[in-house]
């Protein structure tokens, strides 16, 4: 990311300006350049903020957060401090809306026609596209996992009969290494877990307490027993073994709804 394009000239209203290097981009390091202080307390320039937020949007994020403290920035704040152009505003707003929709409901693009399709049954990988079915005058079903035309019997929740069809994230949950939580009684557990609320894959750095906050749904849960933190610490503590022990490796993902 570079701070070479957009700059503040000091005439912008409702901004707290400082002259120091960017906290977010180590290459945006001219200490004499005007930068703005974000609501989370960190400092950046408009081009760095634009570029970093675009990376988050391209990564499917529906919220814009600071990479240093995970504090959430409002779109209004980003629009102003990043000095978004009208074209950038349109792009950001459309992408944020699309990412939010994908986060709330289970949707993907049909491999036949590229239309957005919602999966109504999370336990069945076979999904019918009504657009392709009408166009081809025969039922068209595709695999939600490998995004190819469905092969084999259904319903199935593990895979279709296409060669190479597998859930890479489930493979990772099953095959990942173990770690030792050295600050939490040397508890041994899998290095990767799926958030029990939204299913996002998360790694623990093996330091400090056993609890971790999901960057997507913001729920805090125990990496060891996979219970939400309030339930876990009601019978245990942040730095000792859970009352129910270590939860086994996960074999499925939760189907997240926004009201969870």
C-alpha beads as a LAMMPS data file, in Angstrom:
LAMMPS data file: protein, C-alpha beads

260 atoms
259 bonds

1 atom types
1 bond types

-500.0 500.0 xlo xhi
-500.0 500.0 ylo yhi
-500.0 500.0 zlo zhi

Masses

1 110.0

Atoms # bond

1 1 1 0.000 0.000 0.000
2 1 1 1.208 3.476 -0.711
3 1 1 0.407 6.922 0.567
4 1 1 1.665 8.641 -2.564
5 1 1 -1.677 9.559 -4.140
6 1 1 -4.320 11.017 -1.854
7 1 1 -3.139 13.535 0.707
8 1 1 -4.717 15.781 3.311
9 1 1 -4.170 19.514 2.835
10 1 1 -5.474 20.525 6.269
11 1 1 -8.695 22.109 4.989
12 1 1 -10.776 18.965 5.568
13 1 1 -13.385 19.401 8.280
14 1 1 -14.079 17.257 11.343
15 1 1 -10.720 15.474 11.278
16 1 1 -8.015 15.279 13.913
17 1 1 -4.718 15.786 12.083
18 1 1 -1.246 14.767 13.243
19 1 1 2.171 14.777 11.651
20 1 1 3.586 11.288 12.141
21 1 1 4.160 8.053 10.245
22 1 1 1.202 5.836 9.427
23 1 1 0.465 3.201 12.046
24 1 1 -1.029 0.875 9.421
25 1 1 1.416 1.014 6.512
26 1 1 5.141 0.893 7.435
27 1 1 6.033 2.234 3.989
28 1 1 3.912 5.356 4.484
29 1 1 6.610 6.754 6.756
30 1 1 7.160 10.466 6.055
31 1 1 6.799 11.971 9.559
32 1 1 6.069 15.427 8.158
33 1 1 2.967 14.415 6.193
34 1 1 -0.493 15.189 7.561
35 1 1 -2.408 12.109 8.661
36 1 1 -5.730 11.635 10.421
37 1 1 -6.467 9.895 13.696
38 1 1 -9.098 7.172 13.345
39 1 1 -11.802 6.456 15.913
40 1 1 -9.751 3.491 17.186
41 1 1 -6.845 5.837 17.956
42 1 1 -4.474 4.785 15.179
43 1 1 -3.138 7.135 12.538
44 1 1 -3.201 6.824 8.752
45 1 1 -3.342 8.706 5.495
46 1 1 -6.256 8.624 3.037
47 1 1 -4.563 6.445 0.420
48 1 1 -3.426 3.852 2.937
49 1 1 -6.926 3.742 4.414
50 1 1 -8.494 3.365 0.966
51 1 1 -6.136 0.585 -0.063
52 1 1 -6.415 -1.351 3.178
53 1 1 -10.226 -1.173 3.252
54 1 1 -10.371 -2.307 -0.377
55 1 1 -8.300 -5.368 0.577
56 1 1 -10.825 -6.191 3.312
57 1 1 -13.750 -5.827 0.907
58 1 1 -12.039 -8.023 -1.686
59 1 1 -11.544 -10.596 1.067
60 1 1 -15.314 -10.747 1.592
61 1 1 -15.460 -8.715 4.789
62 1 1 -18.743 -6.994 5.632
63 1 1 -17.139 -4.815 8.308
64 1 1 -14.123 -2.529 8.091
65 1 1 -11.695 -3.038 10.972
66 1 1 -8.303 -1.803 12.097
67 1 1 -5.575 -4.407 11.462
68 1 1 -3.797 -3.411 14.667
69 1 1 -6.545 -3.457 17.306
70 1 1 -9.514 -4.957 15.402
71 1 1 -11.553 -1.852 16.205
72 1 1 -14.455 -1.387 13.810
73 1 1 -14.583 1.673 11.575
74 1 1 -17.943 2.924 10.369
75 1 1 -18.378 3.334 6.629
76 1 1 -19.142 7.021 7.211
77 1 1 -15.779 7.432 8.931
78 1 1 -13.929 5.584 6.177
79 1 1 -15.687 7.523 3.423
80 1 1 -14.611 10.818 4.972
81 1 1 -11.093 9.991 6.153
82 1 1 -10.222 7.979 3.029
83 1 1 -11.483 10.834 0.845
84 1 1 -13.381 8.344 -1.287
85 1 1 -14.245 9.517 -4.787
86 1 1 -17.854 9.061 -6.019
87 1 1 -16.715 6.016 -7.987
88 1 1 -14.996 4.544 -4.922
89 1 1 -18.049 5.233 -2.782
90 1 1 -20.262 3.326 -5.183
91 1 1 -17.820 0.415 -5.305
92 1 1 -17.410 0.293 -1.514
93 1 1 -21.153 0.509 -0.828
94 1 1 -22.067 -2.173 -3.366
95 1 1 -19.321 -4.519 -2.144
96 1 1 -20.215 -3.992 1.522
97 1 1 -23.862 -4.771 0.764
98 1 1 -22.951 -7.862 -1.253
99 1 1 -20.558 -9.129 1.422
100 1 1 -23.169 -8.573 4.127
101 1 1 -25.732 -10.522 2.121
102 1 1 -23.328 -13.404 1.633
103 1 1 -22.613 -13.425 5.358
104 1 1 -26.265 -13.555 6.402
105 1 1 -27.533 -16.148 3.957
106 1 1 -25.867 -19.135 2.340
107 1 1 -25.449 -18.043 -1.302
108 1 1 -23.072 -18.808 -4.167
109 1 1 -22.909 -18.246 -7.906
110 1 1 -24.357 -21.048 -10.017
111 1 1 -21.570 -22.555 -12.187
112 1 1 -24.001 -22.822 -15.107
113 1 1 -25.423 -19.299 -15.346
114 1 1 -23.551 -17.325 -12.649
115 1 1 -26.793 -16.295 -10.936
116 1 1 -26.731 -16.009 -7.138
117 1 1 -28.382 -19.075 -5.615
118 1 1 -29.433 -19.472 -1.989
119 1 1 -29.062 -22.872 -0.393
120 1 1 -32.118 -23.597 1.728
121 1 1 -30.930 -26.926 3.173
122 1 1 -27.456 -26.719 4.771
123 1 1 -27.296 -30.517 5.118
124 1 1 -27.575 -31.167 1.363
125 1 1 -24.762 -30.256 -1.027
126 1 1 -26.962 -30.782 -4.094
127 1 1 -28.607 -27.510 -5.123
128 1 1 -30.992 -26.929 -8.020
129 1 1 -30.726 -23.842 -10.226
130 1 1 -34.156 -22.916 -11.574
131 1 1 -32.639 -20.592 -14.190
132 1 1 -30.490 -23.329 -15.759
133 1 1 -33.296 -25.871 -15.398
134 1 1 -35.712 -23.632 -17.304
135 1 1 -33.132 -22.758 -19.946
136 1 1 -32.090 -26.386 -20.570
137 1 1 -35.606 -27.782 -20.122
138 1 1 -34.287 -30.308 -17.616
139 1 1 -33.354 -30.204 -13.959
140 1 1 -29.899 -28.781 -13.362
141 1 1 -28.283 -29.447 -9.995
142 1 1 -24.772 -28.566 -8.920
143 1 1 -22.539 -29.363 -5.985
144 1 1 -22.315 -26.586 -3.408
145 1 1 -18.829 -27.756 -2.501
146 1 1 -16.941 -28.221 -5.772
147 1 1 -19.300 -26.055 -7.898
148 1 1 -19.658 -28.637 -10.668
149 1 1 -22.746 -30.316 -12.061
150 1 1 -23.984 -32.796 -9.486
151 1 1 -22.973 -36.442 -9.760
152 1 1 -24.216 -39.278 -7.556
153 1 1 -27.172 -39.792 -5.285
154 1 1 -28.516 -37.166 -2.933
155 1 1 -29.078 -35.741 -0.418
156 1 1 -25.476 -35.816 0.775
157 1 1 -23.629 -33.529 3.152
158 1 1 -20.053 -34.757 2.637
159 1 1 -19.312 -34.712 -1.120
160 1 1 -20.642 -35.481 -4.592
161 1 1 -19.173 -38.115 -6.918
162 1 1 -17.070 -35.666 -8.927
163 1 1 -13.381 -36.482 -8.668
164 1 1 -11.603 -34.316 -6.137
165 1 1 -14.763 -33.038 -4.467
166 1 1 -13.908 -32.380 -0.847
167 1 1 -14.277 -29.642 1.701
168 1 1 -10.756 -28.256 2.101
169 1 1 -11.698 -26.433 5.295
170 1 1 -13.064 -29.608 6.872
171 1 1 -9.929 -31.417 5.720
172 1 1 -7.886 -28.776 7.554
173 1 1 -9.951 -29.151 10.734
174 1 1 -9.419 -32.909 10.587
175 1 1 -5.720 -32.926 9.701
176 1 1 -4.254 -29.799 11.319
177 1 1 -1.442 -30.065 13.848
178 1 1 -1.929 -29.719 17.570
179 1 1 -0.668 -26.856 19.711
180 1 1 0.160 -26.423 23.375
181 1 1 -1.476 -23.460 25.110
182 1 1 1.596 -22.750 27.208
183 1 1 -0.001 -19.967 29.259
184 1 1 -3.171 -21.987 29.867
185 1 1 -1.983 -25.036 31.821
186 1 1 -0.195 -26.478 28.756
187 1 1 -3.499 -27.686 27.321
188 1 1 -3.054 -29.602 24.047
189 1 1 -5.699 -28.995 21.366
190 1 1 -6.048 -28.674 17.559
191 1 1 -4.300 -25.628 16.082
192 1 1 -7.327 -24.692 13.945
193 1 1 -10.952 -24.415 15.027
194 1 1 -14.148 -23.285 13.323
195 1 1 -15.959 -20.556 15.213
196 1 1 -18.935 -22.317 16.864
197 1 1 -21.211 -19.441 15.874
198 1 1 -20.345 -18.570 12.259
199 1 1 -17.878 -21.274 11.159
200 1 1 -14.919 -19.020 10.358
201 1 1 -11.608 -20.921 10.582
202 1 1 -9.421 -19.494 13.344
203 1 1 -5.909 -20.269 14.559
204 1 1 -4.694 -19.763 18.111
205 1 1 -1.181 -18.353 18.557
206 1 1 -0.764 -20.611 21.644
207 1 1 -0.135 -17.617 23.901
208 1 1 -2.175 -16.092 26.725
209 1 1 -5.623 -17.423 27.598
210 1 1 -7.553 -20.196 25.860
211 1 1 -10.384 -17.900 24.740
212 1 1 -10.477 -16.097 21.416
213 1 1 -12.763 -13.591 19.658
214 1 1 -13.986 -14.309 16.140
215 1 1 -13.150 -11.489 13.722
216 1 1 -16.302 -12.127 11.682
217 1 1 -19.174 -12.545 14.158
218 1 1 -17.274 -10.995 17.142
219 1 1 -18.360 -13.823 19.462
220 1 1 -15.807 -14.872 22.066
221 1 1 -15.428 -18.600 22.600
222 1 1 -13.120 -21.120 24.215
223 1 1 -10.630 -22.675 21.802
224 1 1 -10.485 -25.805 23.944
225 1 1 -14.109 -26.793 24.667
226 1 1 -15.698 -24.668 21.865
227 1 1 -18.296 -23.199 24.206
228 1 1 -19.004 -19.490 24.214
229 1 1 -16.862 -17.802 26.849
230 1 1 -19.622 -17.045 29.412
231 1 1 -20.635 -20.705 29.444
232 1 1 -17.041 -21.962 29.610
233 1 1 -15.853 -19.714 32.440
234 1 1 -18.995 -20.373 34.482
235 1 1 -17.453 -23.765 35.383
236 1 1 -13.798 -23.157 34.528
237 1 1 -11.414 -20.242 34.020
238 1 1 -9.453 -18.549 31.246
239 1 1 -6.206 -20.311 32.094
240 1 1 -7.185 -23.799 33.295
241 1 1 -8.623 -26.917 31.684
242 1 1 -12.338 -26.760 30.852
243 1 1 -14.700 -28.769 33.016
244 1 1 -15.744 -30.799 29.970
245 1 1 -12.221 -31.319 28.659
246 1 1 -10.956 -30.755 25.122
247 1 1 -13.647 -30.810 22.432
248 1 1 -12.897 -33.290 19.609
249 1 1 -11.911 -32.127 16.142
250 1 1 -14.874 -30.619 14.333
251 1 1 -16.527 -32.481 11.454
252 1 1 -19.072 -29.851 10.359
253 1 1 -19.666 -26.113 10.323
254 1 1 -22.522 -24.228 11.981
255 1 1 -25.081 -22.662 9.653
256 1 1 -24.897 -19.057 10.722
257 1 1 -27.896 -16.759 10.755
258 1 1 -27.657 -13.086 11.624
259 1 1 -29.902 -13.407 14.690
260 1 1 -27.590 -15.890 16.407

Bonds

1 1 1 2
2 1 2 3
3 1 3 4
4 1 4 5
5 1 5 6
6 1 6 7
7 1 7 8
8 1 8 9
9 1 9 10
10 1 10 11
11 1 11 12
12 1 12 13
13 1 13 14
14 1 14 15
15 1 15 16
16 1 16 17
17 1 17 18
18 1 18 19
19 1 19 20
20 1 20 21
21 1 21 22
22 1 22 23
23 1 23 24
24 1 24 25
25 1 25 26
26 1 26 27
27 1 27 28
28 1 28 29
29 1 29 30
30 1 30 31
31 1 31 32
32 1 32 33
33 1 33 34
34 1 34 35
35 1 35 36
36 1 36 37
37 1 37 38
38 1 38 39
39 1 39 40
40 1 40 41
41 1 41 42
42 1 42 43
43 1 43 44
44 1 44 45
45 1 45 46
46 1 46 47
47 1 47 48
48 1 48 49
49 1 49 50
50 1 50 51
51 1 51 52
52 1 52 53
53 1 53 54
54 1 54 55
55 1 55 56
56 1 56 57
57 1 57 58
58 1 58 59
59 1 59 60
60 1 60 61
61 1 61 62
62 1 62 63
63 1 63 64
64 1 64 65
65 1 65 66
66 1 66 67
67 1 67 68
68 1 68 69
69 1 69 70
70 1 70 71
71 1 71 72
72 1 72 73
73 1 73 74
74 1 74 75
75 1 75 76
76 1 76 77
77 1 77 78
78 1 78 79
79 1 79 80
80 1 80 81
81 1 81 82
82 1 82 83
83 1 83 84
84 1 84 85
85 1 85 86
86 1 86 87
87 1 87 88
88 1 88 89
89 1 89 90
90 1 90 91
91 1 91 92
92 1 92 93
93 1 93 94
94 1 94 95
95 1 95 96
96 1 96 97
97 1 97 98
98 1 98 99
99 1 99 100
100 1 100 101
101 1 101 102
102 1 102 103
103 1 103 104
104 1 104 105
105 1 105 106
106 1 106 107
107 1 107 108
108 1 108 109
109 1 109 110
110 1 110 111
111 1 111 112
112 1 112 113
113 1 113 114
114 1 114 115
115 1 115 116
116 1 116 117
117 1 117 118
118 1 118 119
119 1 119 120
120 1 120 121
121 1 121 122
122 1 122 123
123 1 123 124
124 1 124 125
125 1 125 126
126 1 126 127
127 1 127 128
128 1 128 129
129 1 129 130
130 1 130 131
131 1 131 132
132 1 132 133
133 1 133 134
134 1 134 135
135 1 135 136
136 1 136 137
137 1 137 138
138 1 138 139
139 1 139 140
140 1 140 141
141 1 141 142
142 1 142 143
143 1 143 144
144 1 144 145
145 1 145 146
146 1 146 147
147 1 147 148
148 1 148 149
149 1 149 150
150 1 150 151
151 1 151 152
152 1 152 153
153 1 153 154
154 1 154 155
155 1 155 156
156 1 156 157
157 1 157 158
158 1 158 159
159 1 159 160
160 1 160 161
161 1 161 162
162 1 162 163
163 1 163 164
164 1 164 165
165 1 165 166
166 1 166 167
167 1 167 168
168 1 168 169
169 1 169 170
170 1 170 171
171 1 171 172
172 1 172 173
173 1 173 174
174 1 174 175
175 1 175 176
176 1 176 177
177 1 177 178
178 1 178 179
179 1 179 180
180 1 180 181
181 1 181 182
182 1 182 183
183 1 183 184
184 1 184 185
185 1 185 186
186 1 186 187
187 1 187 188
188 1 188 189
189 1 189 190
190 1 190 191
191 1 191 192
192 1 192 193
193 1 193 194
194 1 194 195
195 1 195 196
196 1 196 197
197 1 197 198
198 1 198 199
199 1 199 200
200 1 200 201
201 1 201 202
202 1 202 203
203 1 203 204
204 1 204 205
205 1 205 206
206 1 206 207
207 1 207 208
208 1 208 209
209 1 209 210
210 1 210 211
211 1 211 212
212 1 212 213
213 1 213 214
214 1 214 215
215 1 215 216
216 1 216 217
217 1 217 218
218 1 218 219
219 1 219 220
220 1 220 221
221 1 221 222
222 1 222 223
223 1 223 224
224 1 224 225
225 1 225 226
226 1 226 227
227 1 227 228
228 1 228 229
229 1 229 230
230 1 230 231
231 1 231 232
232 1 232 233
233 1 233 234
234 1 234 235
235 1 235 236
236 1 236 237
237 1 237 238
238 1 238 239
239 1 239 240
240 1 240 241
241 1 241 242
242 1 242 243
243 1 243 244
244 1 244 245
245 1 245 246
246 1 246 247
247 1 247 248
248 1 248 249
249 1 249 250
250 1 250 251
251 1 251 252
252 1 252 253
253 1 253 254
254 1 254 255
255 1 255 256
256 1 256 257
257 1 257 258
258 1 258 259
259 1 259 260
